[in-house]
């Protein structure tokens, strides 16, 4: 493809040199970077016109495919761009690269759900990019609903863990003896920031969303039973309660407009 008609810019020289020095040619993301404009050129011109209307749309589409494959949260995806040279090569980004707002990934998923044109764009891009970074041929049409649902469920899981972790940290600092009396035995390992950060992928598999919701329900029950305003009114406690209320709202679980990111 001629560089003037390419949808993505050339790989910046600084990123090209560093990535080539760090990784071999067999690296999946370097191979994707080399083939990116060729792959995108296979898309329908009516679809690719979205790229010209918003230069971030192409990047967000690619990131969402990568996010699904690597099971990353929005925040982890944004951090990965900063840390991983091979990703910047694949995405044709400068080194260093401006930080991506994680909320833009959520906003893109909402568009892919509600706007048929964006949905078609994501579906076609997924078909082109997924085999490149998994070495797995697409045997059937991707179910985009399932792909987006998987990413959102991973995001909810991470949000629940973080909310519970923040509540545990705050209560440990201000009401340690009360927390020790009501805490379940596994809490101090399950909601340890050092363990989560050291082995996030293992921690995700170790306990389910239902496990976390059970922990939250137990903690909120004990908080209400304490009848202590200094605990009930803690910012971390109130946020945990708002998240719980949203999760138990059936409409919120089906409507992306009630995304868990809206909770502050």
ABEGO torsion letter per residue (X at the ends): XBAAABABBBBBAAAAAAAAAABBAABAAAAAAAAAAAAAAABBAAAAAAAAABAAAAAAAAAAAAAAAAGBBAAAAAAAAAABAAAAAAAGBBOBBBBBBAAAAAAAAAAAAABAAAAAAAAAAAAAAAAAAAGBBBABBBBAAAAAAAAAAAAAAAAAAAAAAAAAAAAAAABAAAAAAABBAAAAAAABAAAAAABAAAAAAABBAAAAAAAAAAAAAAAAAAGBAAAAABAAAAAAAAAAAAAABAAAAABAAABAAABX
